[in-house]
Amino acid sequence: MLKMGVPVATPIKQIDIFKSILGIFNPKKSLDYFNEKLQSFLGIKKILFFGSGREAIYYCIFNLSKISNKKEVIIPAFICPSVPNAIRKAGLKPILCDIELGSYSIEKKSIERVLSDDTIAILKADLYGFPSEVLKYPNIFSIEDCAQSFGAEINGKKTGLFGDFSIFSFGMSKVLSLYGGGALGINSNDLISFFDIKQNKNLNLINQIFLFFKIFILNLIVKSKYNGVLDYIWKKKYQRKDELTDFKISPFYSIRAKLGQFLLDDFEEITIDRKKNYDFYSNYLENFRNILIPMENPNSKPVFLRYPVLVKEVEKRKKILKCLREVGINVSEMYDRISLNKILSISEKRTEIPNVEYAVERMVVLPLHSFLNEKEKDKIIEIFRRNLK
């Protein structure tokens, strides 16, 4: 379907994209200023930039492998396949565990079933914009995957501050969307010296100009809602990257750093708009018994990236997905059976993962971005109402 919205998007002003080209002329200044602004916003002691979040995970795990002989990293099985691929590329072994339904965070009991003397780190992921607690164990590093929870808080403290390390992604589908890029946050002064990569600040001018036009065009397509072709390209090309382990460390371009400065200024306003859509869905969907809607931690402040709905009857879920897509609502199944199978093929499963198995067959993930209009939101509620009778 040609006319199709996006499942997740960040409203970026065209004027900010034009102003971001200023980052080309003084890349070092733009990168340093964005780094300082991020550190101040998040409260993180050290931030390193990369070409993607996946590269940040790889660099983190690879350096941990140089300071310890342990070989296992515990991760939830309900996660992007690029995570275990990055761990494999670093020469370590991803060990899977289960999640909690409702929060979709890593399950403590499951972690404790797979912990071993060879566990070097536990990586937990915050999904859909909802933050979760970090579970810490003696002599094991804790890594927060904040790709989907950038700016979220627990007890007034932002995600990325609870573990030893934090991973951020600035891809098209993330909270702070710079159409690419990633970062590694380091919270311990004792560890910073082990993670002192030289950041490339002499960036190729042609690549920067190409990136400017890429961001400009993609942003126009997202706003137009004619995303059928874009959706096809994404699924066929970019998601395939999740399966690759032959990627290299690439630069974080200063044009993204400049754009990030402007988006940080608008961050609160963007989150408020998403929260309005979240409240709209919850007001209607909380009345249905045969679905499970997000469970908010009362001490948290989410950033409402997406709205996960667990439909308890598999056939009804299929009908809801079909009906929503037929009217141009781009819902996702994040994460689906295909993603899980990829993860199982490159990871080790030592414990049962019943909640993950349950979720991959029943998940419907609704958009929360501000490009949704009232008519589209009413259609979403009506389709749920019609199919959940």
Buried (B, 14 or more C-beta within 10 A) or exposed (E): EEEBBBBBBBBBEEEBBEBBBEBBEBBEBBBBBBBEBBBEBBEBBBBBBBBBBBBBBBBBBBBBBEEBEBBBBBBBBBBBBBBBBBBBBBEBBBBBBBBBBBBBBBBEEBBEEBBEEEBBBBBBBBBBBBBBBBBEBEEBBBBBBBBBBBBBBBEEEBBBBBBBBBBBBBBBBBBBBBBBBBBBBBBBEEBEEEBEEEBBBEBEEEEBEEBBEEBBEBBEEBBEBBBBEBBEEBEEEEBEEBEEBEBEBBBBBBBBBBBBBBBBEBBEEBBEBBBEBBEBBBEBBEEBEEBBBBEBBEEBBBBBBBBBBBBBBEEBBBBBBEBBEEBBBBBBBBBBEEBBEBBBEBBEBBBEBEBBBBBBBBBBBBBBBBBBEEEBBEBBBEBBEEBBE
